[in-house]
Amino acid sequence: MNRDDSPADDVLLAGIRRRLADATEADSLSGTVELGVYELARILELYDIQDAALLASDFTKGCMTDVIRKRNATLEAIHLALLAGEPGPLADTISDILRDGRWPRGR
């Protein structure tokens, strides 16, 4: 996940954390912290950036899982065909390509 590591964001969040700690130091239930419009907008923007990065990551993982599942099913089908006594040059070539990830030499 990518994060905006700009010092301005770190200073913003550190300032808000410090004000929260100061406000709740005496009584954690009665302390209040006021946020400016810019501070609130930036916090929401940081949240949106993080949320978008997580959604993109989940989508990518889902796509990769689907491709891997299909590849494994194809490879398994070829291996079962070979075990069932249906070998041939095409099955051997496809099996080599799927297993090694490249075209076999000499063919």
Stockholm file with secondary structure:
# STOCKHOLM 1.0

chainA/1-107         MNRDDSPADDVLLAGIRRRLADATEADSLSGTVELGVYELARILELYDIQDAALLASDFTKGCMTDVIRKRNATLEAIHLALLAGEPGPLADTISDILRDGRWPRGR
#=GR chainA/1-107 SS CCCCCCHHHHHHHHHHHHHHHHHHSSCTTTCCCCCCHHHHHHHHHHHHHHHHHHHHHHHHHHHHHHHHHHHHHHHHHHHHHHHTTCCCHHHHHHHHHHHHSSCCTTC
#=GC SS_cons         CCCCCCHHHHHHHHHHHHHHHHHHSSCTTTCCCCCCHHHHHHHHHHHHHHHHHHHHHHHHHHHHHHHHHHHHHHHHHHHHHHHTTCCCHHHHHHHHHHHHSSCCTTC
//
